[in-house]
Amino acid sequence: MSYTRKYTPETLSRDELDQTTGPMVIEFGTNWCGFCQGAQADIKAAMDNHPDVPHVKVEDGKGRRLGRTFGVKLWPSLIFLKEGKEMARVVRPENSKDIEGALRKIE
């Protein structure tokens, strides 16, 4: 698992995420979301500095359960996991510094 370019339908369950080891970033959004598109440069800049951290983009929306289990309400929402536990969250990041700060909490 590593960086995915586009948001894809749920491929992981919450149980699987809860059992992951090490750090991981789950990003919820949609390919058509303007906020999501606008944040991609900052997200990529921060993630490029942490190539060993898996980053999975999950398509969210009506009928998508995974986002609801994390209480996602706005896109993009980045959930920073360590050993399957949420350690940080960044919603609609405005710069890469916010993302970098959250990444430091999971490494």
Disulfide bonds with the S-S distance in Angstrom:
none
